[in-house]
Amino acid sequence: MADGALKGIKVVEWAHVHFGPGAGMFMSDMGADVVHVETPEGDAMRHYATLWGNKFLLDHDRNTFTEDLLRNKQSLTLDLSQSEAREVIYRLVDEADVFLTNFRPQAGIKLGLDYETLAKRNPRLIYAQGTSYGNVGPDKDSPGLEMMGLARGGMMLGSAILGEEPVYPTMGLNDRLGAIGLLVGILSALVARDRTGDGQLVSTSLLGWQVNLQAAAISCVANTGQPMRPIPRREQDDPNYNVYQLGDGTWIALGMTIHPDKYWPLVCQALDRPELIDDPRFSDQERRRQNYGALIAIYDDVFATLTWEEWADRICRYELISCKVNGLDDLAADEQIIANQYLVNLPHRELGSWWYVPTPITFEKTPISIRSEAPHLGQHTEEILAQLGYSQEEIERLRDRGVISRQVARAAS
C-alpha cells in the first residue's frame, strides 16, 4: 500500500479521553507516526467500563474506545511527575513535528510541557492545544468533558422538543467534532510552517466547535430573535422534509425542501396519488405549509401500505431525495457505507476481527489506512527509549524507579 499523506510527520500525543487522541487518530490514519504518552496506570479510557448499560471492556485488556482511538499508534508509559520522564518527552519533542494535548494548560505549565518551554527546544514545533471552553474568558481553566460542550453549546436543549428534557444526542459527538477541528488547525499550521519555517501554538475547544456546528440555526436565532427547537413530527410545516414509518416498521426520511415545487408532482406519483398534484390545498409550497397537518396524515396513510423495498424502488424511479432512517446497529449492513469503507471489518490478532470507523476521506495517491490495532499499555516503551539512545541498563533503572511501567508490556499475540 502507498504511504499516507502524513508519512514522516512525527506526533507526540500527551492527551487523554477522546478529544485529543481523536485528532491523533485521524493523523495516524493519514500515515503520521504517533506516540501516545500515558501514565503507567493507563489513560482513563482504558478503564472506562459502562454507559447507558453498554459495556466497553473487552478480553485481553482491551476496550472499545481505545481500539478506535489508539489504532496505528505506539504506547509509551511515563510518570511525568518525575524529571527523568520529562527528559524522555523533551527528547521526543526535539525531533517531533507536532505536540498534541488536551490536558488543561496549567497542567502543561506545571510539568514544563507548555508551549513556551517546548517551542524553545524546537521552534518548528506545532503545539496543538485542545480545551473545554477556549483559551480566554472566565472559564478558560475550568475542567470539562464532552457533556459540557453539548450542554453549554446549546445542543442538548436544541435537540429536545420544546417542553421536554435535554437530550444527549449520541456518544462521542462533541469529542469527535472537536478532534476534527483540532486536526484542521494542525494541518493548517503544518502548511504555514512549510511557508515560514516556524511552528506555532494552535488552540481550539469543545465549546467552540459545538457552537460552530450549529451555525445555521444560531445565525437565525441570534439575528432574528426567533426561537428554534425541534417540533413533533406531526407539527412539521414542511411535510416533504420529515420522517414517516412504513408498513414494515422501517422509518424513512424525506429531504425535498429545496425546489419543492419541482419535486411535488414526483412525490405524488411515487405515492400513487396523482390527484394531489392539483389539489388546491397543496398546489404550491405555501399552501402545503398552511395545510401541513392534512398532508402529513395522507402521507402517513400511504406510507403505512408500503415496504422499504417498494419505497426504495420509487426513490430511484422518481429520483427523490429520501433514504432509510438507520439505527447504529443497521450501519454494518448498509451497502453504501460498506462500499465507501466508512465502516470496515479487519483482522485483529487478539479479538479475531474488529469493526473500525476509518477517517472518511479518499486520497487518490496517499490513502487512509489502518495498519495496526491499538497497542497494549506501554507496549512500545522500551522500543521508543532505545530509539532515543537509552541503553538497556538505563531502561531498567527507569523501570525500577517507576518512571516507566514496572511490568514489561506485552505485544499483541
ABEGO torsion letter per residue (X at the ends): XBBBAABGBBBBBBBBEAAAAAAAAAAAAAGBBBBBBBBAAEBAAAABABBGGBBABBBGGBBAAAAAAABGBBBBBBBAABAAAAAAAAAAAAABABBBBABBAAAAAAAGABAAAAAAABAABBBBBBBAAEABEAAAABBBBAAAAAAAAGAAAAABBBGBBBBBABBGAAAAAAAAAAAAAAAAAAAAAAAAGBBBBBBBBAAAAAAAAAAAAAAAAAAAGBBBBBBBAAABABAABBBBBBAAGBBBBBABABGAAAAAAAAAAAAGBAAAAABAAAABAAAAAAAAAAAAAAAAAAAAABBAAAAAAAAAAAGBBBBBBBBAAAAAABAAAAAAGABBBBBBAAAGBBBBBBBBBBBAABBBBBABBBBBBGAAAAAAAAAAGBBAAAAAAAAAAGABBABBBBBBX
